[in-house]
Amino acid sequence: MKNSFLILLLLPIFSLSQYKIDKNKILTGSLVALSASATGFNETLMHHYPKFKAKFPNANDQWFNPQESWVNKYKDGNVAQGDKFPMASSLLAFTTDQYHLNSFIRNASMVAAVTFNLGHNKKQKFIYYLYDALYYSACYTLGFYVTYGAFH
């Protein structure tokens, strides 16, 4: 993995300081990694669908292939006929194909991570905010490459 160097680089920073990875950071870091995994999955579907299909030959193209599935939100797959059901092309688009479901997961998990982290309401030294930035960057990078890297 190309970015394992980043993680190895961060380990001494975390081990030599008083910076602690507590339950809140594990929860929020996991949510950030989930967000990145959803992004990696979308990138795979959009740009490397043949590789995805090779690993999952029985995957339903009408659900997973963005070149085909984008019409799922419209009556009979026809944009001119309008939404298949109320809000199918807006608020409920995540129910119509994998690409939009992944986008929903990405957004919801990132919002949850920020919400839980803000709800933690713990003041800390400025340097620890920098450590947080490094930690969450590592979580995001790991989450993305676990999913996206699986297809390369």
Buried (B, 14 or more C-beta within 10 A) or exposed (E): EEBEEBBEEBEEBBEEEEBEEEEEBEBBBBBBBBBBBBBBBBBBBBEBBEEBBEEEEEBEEEBBBBEBBBBBBBBEBEEEEEBBEEEBBEEBBBBBBBBBBBBBBBEBBBEBBBEBBEEBEEEEEEEBEEBBEBBBBBBBBBBBBBBBBBBE
